Amino acid sequence: MPELSNLLGFSQSEKDLGLVTLILNLNLITYWFGVKFWGNRLSQLGLWTSTRIAVGGFLAANVLFWLSLFASEQTSLLVVGASRLLLGVFSSAFVILAHCHLSVVNKTNLGQLAKTSGAITIGRLLGPSLALLPLATNWLMFSPILLVLPALLYCLSTTPPWSSAKQQQTQNHAITPSKSWHFKSILSLAVLTTSLVSIVQYYILPQLFNFGYQGEQASKVYASLLLYLSVALIVYQFFLLPVISRYARLIPSLFLLFLGSGAMLLSLSVATWWLLLLALALLAFAISGLPSWYSQQAYQTNPSLSFRAKRSAYLARAHTAGYLLGTAVASISLLLSIPLLTPIWLFSLAMIGLIVHLNRQAQLQATLT
């Protein structure tokens, strides 16, 4: 961030760093609207055509961002902002494309959905890790282009067999993508899940202060904890959840157990390192598995590509709203000196209630089919 601030012509004061952060996060605005666009248009454009457009657009946005920083003597904030807005439009397609691809190849089970989430987790871990490489800033910023270019070449040179397969377009007007009460419960659980992630992240740093860490040392320990959680998520999503998915009846009970015990141990970990690590590991299991589970619940009522694309778009919006809600709740709690354990418990209890409700609905649906 400090180097980007210098490249954009700003100082490293808190005010200027805040402005740089705002510019770089412009993609969140177009991401919000982009998921709706892809959800509505994907079935019309076709899955493979949409993939080509999204990958090509994502690459173009990154190239434009790189050129705006390094190809001219004076950086244009207008071009930088435009590149970030374009990035949001095209990056918003990828989760929808991944989930729709799974539906085309008939792999919308919890294990496959968990592996998709695991791939996203690896990306989030890989990005910050690239900053540790001994590379000049221009080459470091060029690395996303090098990573995406092979994907674009593959998309342009290949047409997979499933791309021409006839998609099932079941006409089911009784259940629309956004209006069923069942799906609204799923969206609520999605919002609460990502909100809980944000609140727990805010909870960790004050805990480190309680353990006696300050300044740069606290930052390093905090980064190590986030790395620990990322590795735990990858293990859960790639290895543990695909195995557990074979026992579908046990999955909701495990989520309830890990979520409740994780929140309880977090309350007891005020001065105990191993309890904090155990609590975070338990919560990470529930948080890593829930999106795959409720996504599976959302998709199973209608096999059509259009329906699943729209539902995936609504879920993406719910996740974005959840991060914003969690950040707002955590910030307000800190300002009002409310212990963050209070919203953590409230959100956890609400999630437990929704998991029980959705599991009952799934069991009822199974008896009717």
N, C-alpha and C positions, 0 to 999 in steps of 0.2 A: 504493500500500500504506500509506504513512503516514497519508493522509487516511481510509482505511477503518479504520485502527487507532483514530483519534480518534473516528470515528462509532460504533464498537463499544464505546467507553469504555475503551480500552487506551492505554497510553503508547507511546512509540516506542523503548523499550528492545529489545534483541535478543531477550530472552525473550518479551516481549509480541508482537513482530512474528512470532516463530516460532509462537505460539499462534494468531494471526490467520491466518497461512498455513495452519495445520492446519485451521481452521474452513472456510476458503474452498476447501480441497481435499477436503472431504468428498464432493464429487461423484464423485471417483475410485472410491470404494467402491461406490456404486450403479451407476456406469458398468460396472464389472467384472461385476456380476450382471445389469445391464440388457441387455448384448449377448446373453447367453444367452437371456433372455426373448424378445427380439425375434427372435432366430434361430429359436426354437422356435414362436413364435406368429404370425409374419408371414404365412405361407401360409394359416393358419386365418382370420385377421382380414381378409386381403386387402391388397394393396399400397397402394391409395389410402386405404382406411380407416385403415391403420397410419400413413400419412403425415399424415392429418388429426389423429390422436390425438397423434402425436409433436410436430407443430408447435404444436398447442394446448397441450399439456403444457409444452413448452419455454417458450412465451410466459407461461403461468401461473406457472411457477417464477421467471422473471425479474421479473414483476410483484410476486410475493410478496417477493422479495429487495429490490426497490426500496422497497416499502411498509414493510418491516421497518426500513429505514435512515432513511427520510425522512418517513413518515406519522405517526410517534408521537414523543412527547417523549423516551421512554426506549426504546432499542433492546433487543429481546428476542433473546438469543443462541440460544434454542430455535427461534424462527421463522427466524432467519438460517440455522441449521444445517439445518432442515427444507427450506428453499428450495434449498439447495445439494444436498441428497440427491435432491430431486425433479429438479433440473437434470441430475444424472447419469443418472437413469432414462430421461429423454426424449432427451437429447443422444446417448445410446448408440445410438439407432436410425438416425441419419442416414446414416452410411457404409453400413450394411446396406441401407437403403432406396435409396440411390443406385446401389449395385452391382446390386440386384435390378431396379431400373428399367431399367438397361442390358440386363439379360438379357431382360426383357419385350419391349423394342424391338429385340432382336437386335444390340446394339452392344457386346458384351463383348470387343472387341479392345483391344490394348495402347494404341492412341491415345486411345480414349474413356476407358479407365480412368485414363490419365495426366492427362487433362483434369479428371476428378473429383478426383484428388489435387491438381491445380493449384488447383482451387476452394477446397480445404481450406487450402492454403498461403496463398492470398489472404486467407482469413479470419484466419489466424494473424498475418498482416502488418497487416491492417486494424485488428484489435483494439488492439494497442499504439499504432498511429498515431492512433487517436481521442483518446488521452490528450494528444496535442500540440495539440488544438484549444482555442481560448480559451473554454472553457465552464465554467460552475459544475459542481461535483461532482454535484449532483442531476440536471442535464441530461445530463452525461456518462454517468452510470449508467443513464439512461433510453434512451440511444441503441440498445442491443440490442433493446429493446421496439419502438422505431420501425422497426427494420430487419426484425423478424420479423413484425410486424402485416400488411404487405401479403401475405406468403406465406400466412398463415392465411386472409385474406379470399379469396385465390385458391383455396385448397384447399376452402373451404366453398361457393364459388360456381361451381366448375367441376368437371366430371367428364370427364377426357380419354378419348378413344376406346380407348386401350390398356387402361384400367382394367377394362373389361368383357370383354376378350378372354379366351378360354379358355386357361388355362395348361397347358403340357405337364408332365405328372406321370409321368415315366418311372419305372417300377418297376425299380430296380437294387439288389437286396439284397446283391449281392456286394461293392459298394463303399459303405460307410457314411461319413457326413461326417467322422468323426474317426479311424477306425481303420486306414486304408490306410497302408502304409509310405511311399508316395509323398507323401501329404498330411502325414505327420509330418516329412518332409524339408522340405516347404514351410513348415510352422510353425517349424521350426528356423531356416530362412533368415530368416523374418519377425522372430523374436526377435533374431537376430544383427544384422540390418539396423538396427533401432531402437536396439539397444544401442550400435552403432558411432556413431550420431548423438549419443547422450548423451556417450560418451567423448570424441569429437572436440570437442564444446562445452566440456568441462572442460579439454581440452588447449590451447585457444586462449588462454585468459586468462593462464596462466603464460608463454606465448610472448610476450604483450604486455609482461609484466614484463621479459623478456629483452631486448626491443627498447627498454627504457628508459621505458615508460609507467607511471605510478603514479596511484593515487587516482582522482579524478573524470575525469582525462584518459584513463586506462585504461578506465573505464566507457564513455566516449563512443566510443572507438575500437572497443571490444568490441561495442557496439550497432551501430556502422557495419558491422562485419564480419558480424553476424547479418543486417542488412538486405541486404548484398551477397549473402549466401547465399540469402536469401528471394527476391530478384529473379532470381538464377540459376535457382532451382528453378522459378519461374513460367515463365521463358523455355523451360527444358527441357520442362516438362510440357505447356505449351499449344502450343508451336510445334515444337520439335525432335523430341520423341518421337513425335508423330503422323506426322511425315514418315518417321522411321526405321522405324516399325512396318510400313511397306510391304515392308521387307526383313527378314522374320522370322528368316531363318537367320543374319543378321549380328548380331542383337541380343545374344545371350549373349556372343559374342566381344567386342563393344564394352563390355559390363559388366565382363568380366574385364580388359580392357585398361585401362579407366579406374579400376577399383578398385585394381588392382596398381600402376599408375603413380602414382595419387594417394597411396597409402600410402608409396611409395618417395620421392616428392618431399617429402612431409610430414616424412620422416626427415632430409632434406637442408636443410630450411627453418629451421634453428635461428636463423640470423641474417640471413636474406634475405627481404625483404618480398614480392618478386614470386614467389618460389618458394612461399611460403605461400599467396598468393592463387591461384596456378595449381593447387596441390595441392588446395585446398578446392573449386575449380571442378570438377576431375576427380572428386573424391569425391562432390560434389553431383550430378553427372550419374548416377553409378552408383546412389546412394541414392534419387534421384528416380524412376528408372526401374524399379528392382527390385520395389517393391511392386505396380506394375501388371503386371509380367511374371509374378511368381509367383501373383498373384491370378488371372490368366488361366489359368495352369496348373491352379489349384485348381478352377476352375469348369467346365472343358471336359469332364470325365468324365461329367457328368450335367446335362441341361438343365432339370430341374424347379426351380420357384421355391423349394420347401421346402429342397431340397438346397443351393442356392446361398445361401439365407438363413443356414442353419446353418454353412456353411463361412465365410461372411463374418463371422459371430459369432466363430468360432474364431480367425480372422485378427486381428480387433480385440483379442481377449484376448492374442494373441501379441505384438502391438505394445505393449500396455500392459506386459506382462511384460518386454519388451525394454528399455523405458525404465527400469524399476525395476532390472533387472539391470545395465544400463550405468551407471546412477548409483551403484549399490553397488560395482561393479568399479572405477570411477574414484575413488570416495571411499577405498576400501581401498588402492588403489595409491598415492594421495597420502599416506595415513597411514603406509604402510610405505616411503615414498620410492622406490617402483618407478616408473621412467619410464613415462608414459602411452603412449609409442610401443610398449611391449611388448604391452599388451592390444589396441592398435589393430592391430598386425601379426597377433596370434593370431586375432582376430575376422575380419580381412580374409582370412587364409589359409583359415579354416574356411568363410567365405562363398564363396570361390573354388571349394573342393571341392564344396560343395553346388550351386553353379551348374552346374558340369560334370556332376554326377550328374543333376540335374533335366533338363538339356538332353539328355543321353543317353536318359533315360526318355521325354522328349517325342518324340525322333526314333524311338525304338522303337515308341511308340504310333502314330505317323504311318504307319509301315510296316505295321502290323497292321490299319489302317482303310482 
